[in-house]
Amino acid sequence: MVNRMHGRPVAEAWNAIGYYGSGQGGAVLYVTQYSRALEARDGEERMGEKIASGDYAFRGYRRGVVEGKTVAACVGLGQAHFIFSHHRSLYWLSVDPTFAEEALRSLLTSLR
């Protein structure tokens, strides 16, 4: 699914997409697992460089530390987006901006 979204191979063999919704907003979590943690970090860096270049539907790219984890953030398509790697996995969280910080913190806490 992730490869189809991009129109070319960008994800390793294992990836998952989780859809979360409620009457007050929703979120989508994309997770790609790599063979090694270094590959997940490299994927995170490549994504960040492409988004920061301004060629995509996202704007306001920045990086910061949340809950002890370096996280990239941007906005676009009506949502807040957070990108980070953790061990061998690369995460992209797209969430209603109203609940963005709470959703990100909850996700990061669950990975501990």
Secondary structure, DSSP 8 states (H G I E B T S, - for coil): -HHHHHTS--S-SEEEEEEEEETTEEEEEEEEE-SSHHHHHHHHHHHHHHHHTT-SS-EEEEEEEETTEEEEEEEETTEEEEEEEETTEEEEEEE-GGGHHHHHHHHHHHT-
